[in-house]
C-alpha cells in the first residue's frame, strides 16, 4: 500500500512538472515597424537614438505608450508622443515628412566686427583697427589672420546646409602661389589686444584649405559648414578661426584681405553667408 502511495505521488509530481514546462510566460514586448516618406530618417525611441534609419523594424520593444521621433536632413522633425505598443503585436508607422524651407542669413559686420592679423616681425603690436589683414610669410615675417563672427542673430535650432566665409583678396605679394589653411581657434582673444605674442591657441585640424593665386583680385570662399553648425548647437565653442600659411617654414608670399574696418567700399568687408533650415 505504501509503495502505491509513493508511486502515485511521483506520478503527480511528474504531471505538475510537465504542466509547468508547458506554461508560457505572458509576453511583455511588441514590435514597431517604422517607415517614412522619404526613407533614410534617423529613428529615436523615447529620446534615444536607435542608430537605425527608416525603414526599420524595431523588435523587443517594451509594451506601453512610447515617443517616436524621425529626423532627416533638410526635413522637419516628425514626432509622435503617444505611440501605443501592445505586447506580442506590431505597431506600424509610416509618416510623410515635410521638406523644410531654406533660409539665408548674411553676417557682414562693420567696425564692431572681430578680424585682425598678427605679425611675428612686430610681436607686441596690435592691428585690431586696421583696414586689412594678411596671411602668409616672407624671409623676415610670418603673418596670420583671426576672424570671429557674432552668431546671435541666427536661430539657435538652425540646421546648416551651407556656410561660406567670404574674404575679398585685394592684393598679393610675391611670385609663388601658396595654400592657406583655416582652423578653429580654441581659446579666447580680443581684437583690441591680440598680437603675435598673445595670440590664442588653435586646432591642429584643418577645416578648409584654399589656394592663393598671386596677382589675383577676387573673393575667396571657405566652406565651413560643420564648424558653423558646431558653433550654433554648442558642441564647439565659438572662438572664431585663424587663417595661416600651410607651410610657414618656407618663403612663399602674402595675401591681403579687407577687414570689417574697411570704409571705402563696405561691400568688400568679410562676410559669413549661412544657408539653413529649421527642423
FENBELLIN-V9042 format. One record per residue. RES is the residue in three letters. PSI is psi in whole degrees, -180 to 180 (none if undefined). OMEGA is omega in whole degrees, -180 to 180 (none if undefined). NEAR is the number of other ideal C-beta (glycine too) atoms within 10 Angstrom. Layout:
RES:PSI:OMEGA:NEAR + RES:PSI:OMEGA:NEAR
//
This chain:
UNK:-43:-179:5 + UNK:-39:180:6 + UNK:-36:-180:7 + UNK:-40:-180:8 + UNK:-43:180:9 + UNK:-41:180:10 + UNK:-42:180:10 + UNK:-42:180:10 + UNK:-40:178:10 + UNK:-41:179:10 + UNK:-41:180:10 + UNK:-43:180:10 + UNK:-40:179:10 + UNK:-43:179:10 + UNK:-43:180:10 + UNK:-40:178:10 + UNK:-43:179:10 + UNK:-41:180:10 + UNK:-42:180:9 + UNK:-39:-179:8 + UNK:-29:-178:8 + UNK:-10:-179:7 + UNK:121:-178:8 + UNK:149:177:6 + UNK:140:179:5 + UNK:125:-177:7 + UNK:144:179:11 + UNK:2:-178:11 + UNK:156:178:14 + UNK:-164:-176:21 + UNK:143:172:17 + UNK:120:176:20 + UNK:106:-173:14 + UNK:124:175:24 + UNK:175:175:15 + UNK:160:176:21 + UNK:111:-2:10 + UNK:170:179:11 + UNK:178:176:12 + UNK:16:179:13 + UNK:138:175:25 + UNK:142:-177:16 + UNK:125:177:22 + UNK:136:179:17 + UNK:116:-176:19 + UNK:40:176:14 + UNK:-1:-178:7 + UNK:130:178:10 + UNK:120:-180:11 + UNK:-13:-176:15 + UNK:9:-178:8 + UNK:158:174:15 + UNK:156:-180:16 + UNK:145:-1:20 + UNK:144:-180:14 + UNK:144:175:17 + UNK:116:180:13 + UNK:117:-179:20 + UNK:168:179:11 + UNK:41:177:8 + UNK:126:-179:20 + UNK:130:-179:12 + UNK:146:179:16 + UNK:-166:178:13 + UNK:117:-173:9 + UNK:166:177:19 + UNK:125:178:14 + UNK:130:179:23 + UNK:139:176:18 + UNK:134:-176:23 + UNK:114:179:18 + UNK:138:-178:20 + UNK:132:179:12 + UNK:12:176:13 + UNK:156:175:19 + UNK:144:176:16 + UNK:133:175:18 + UNK:133:-179:18 + UNK:137:174:13 + UNK:117:-176:13 + UNK:3:-178:10 + UNK:57:177:8 + UNK:120:-178:18 + UNK:124:177:12 + UNK:118:178:20 + UNK:146:-180:13 + UNK:135:175:13 + UNK:23:179:11 + UNK:164:179:12 + UNK:129:175:14 + UNK:130:-176:18 + UNK:132:176:10 + UNK:131:178:17 + UNK:69:-177:11 + UNK:155:173:16 + UNK:116:-178:8 + UNK:147:-178:20 + UNK:125:179:11 + UNK:132:-176:11 + UNK:140:180:18 + UNK:136:180:9 + UNK:134:176:11 + UNK:156:179:14 + UNK:136:175:10 + UNK:136:179:15 + UNK:120:178:10 + UNK:116:-180:18 + UNK:79:-174:16 + UNK:162:174:18 + UNK:-144:-177:11 + UNK:-19:178:12 + UNK:-11:-179:9 + UNK:158:179:20 + UNK:103:176:20 + UNK:131:-178:27 + UNK:-175:178:26 + UNK:164:174:25 + UNK:151:-173:26 + UNK:123:-178:16 + UNK:-23:180:15 + UNK:-26:177:11 + UNK:73:-169:14 + UNK:-20:-179:12 + UNK:4:-176:8 + UNK:136:175:11 + UNK:134:-178:17 + UNK:29:-172:21 + UNK:-30:-178:17 + UNK:13:-177:11 + UNK:152:-176:14 + UNK:-9:-177:13 + UNK:161:171:18 + UNK:155:-175:25 + UNK:160:-177:21 + UNK:135:176:27 + UNK:-157:178:26 + UNK:158:177:22 + UNK:-167:179:14 + UNK:-19:-175:5 + UNK:-14:-173:9 + UNK:153:169:14 + UNK:133:179:18 + UNK:139:179:25 + UNK:150:179:24 + UNK:142:179:26 + UNK:136:-178:24 + UNK:139:175:25 + UNK:134:179:21 + UNK:142:173:25 + UNK:117:-176:13 + UNK:14:-175:17 + UNK:-20:180:7 + UNK:-5:179:9 + UNK:132:179:20 + UNK:137:-175:13 + UNK:-34:-177:10 + UNK:18:-179:12 + UNK:140:173:20 + UNK:121:-175:19 + UNK:127:173:20 + UNK:-40:178:17 + UNK:140:177:14 + UNK:122:-176:24 + UNK:124:168:19 + UNK:130:-179:24 + UNK:123:-180:17 + UNK:139:-179:27 + UNK:111:178:20 + UNK:108:-175:19 + UNK:-11:-177:16 + UNK:156:174:14 + UNK:163:177:20 + UNK:136:179:13 + UNK:-175:-177:17 + UNK:-4:-173:9 + UNK:124:175:11 + UNK:149:180:15 + UNK:172:-176:22 + UNK:134:177:13 + UNK:133:177:21 + UNK:141:173:19 + UNK:128:-180:22 + UNK:153:178:18 + UNK:141:176:21 + UNK:141:-172:20 + UNK:9:174:14 + UNK:166:-172:10 + UNK:151:175:12 + UNK:160:179:22 + UNK:137:-177:13 + UNK:-35:-175:22 + UNK:-6:-177:10 + UNK:-17:-175:9 + UNK:139:172:20 + UNK:-177:-177:18 + UNK:-42:-177:19 + UNK:-25:-176:11 + UNK:12:-176:13 + UNK:148:-176:18 + UNK:172:175:16 + UNK:158:178:11 + UNK:163:-175:21 + UNK:150:173:14 + UNK:-13:-179:6 + UNK:131:180:8 + UNK:125:178:13 + UNK:-34:-178:19 + UNK:145:177:19 + UNK:144:-178:11 + UNK:140:179:20 + UNK:130:175:11 + UNK:121:178:22 + UNK:118:-179:14 + UNK:132:179:15 + UNK:-13:-177:10 + UNK:141:172:14 + UNK:110:-168:10 + UNK:166:169:11 + UNK:134:174:12 + UNK:135:-176:20 + UNK:134:175:13 + UNK:121:-178:21 + UNK:111:-174:15 + UNK:47:-177:22 + UNK:-54:-175:17 + UNK:-37:-179:15 + UNK:-47:180:23 + UNK:-40:178:25 + UNK:-41:178:18 + UNK:-41:176:16 + UNK:-42:-176:23 + UNK:-43:-177:21 + UNK:0:174:13 + UNK:2:179:9 + UNK:-17:176:9 + UNK:130:177:16 + UNK:131:-176:13 + UNK:92:171:17 + UNK:9:179:18 + UNK:-156:-174:20 + UNK:159:177:24 + UNK:142:175:26 + UNK:126:-178:27 + UNK:155:176:21 + UNK:137:178:22 + UNK:-42:-179:14 + UNK:95:-179:12 + UNK:0:-179:14 + UNK:-13:-180:8 + UNK:156:179:10 + UNK:112:-179:14 + UNK:-97:-176:22 + UNK:-176:-178:19 + UNK:140:173:20 + UNK:140:-178:29 + UNK:136:-180:19 + UNK:152:174:25 + UNK:152:177:23 + UNK:-178:179:27 + UNK:-8:177:23 + UNK:1:179:21 + UNK:127:-173:21 + UNK:-17:-176:11 + UNK:-42:178:7 + UNK:96:-174:10 + UNK:-17:179:11 + UNK:-14:-177:9 + UNK:11:174:18 + UNK:157:179:23 + UNK:145:178:23 + UNK:153:176:19 + UNK:115:-178:21 + UNK:121:-174:15 + UNK:121:169:24 + UNK:129:-175:16 + UNK:168:172:23 + UNK:160:176:19 + UNK:118:-174:13 + UNK:none:none:16
//
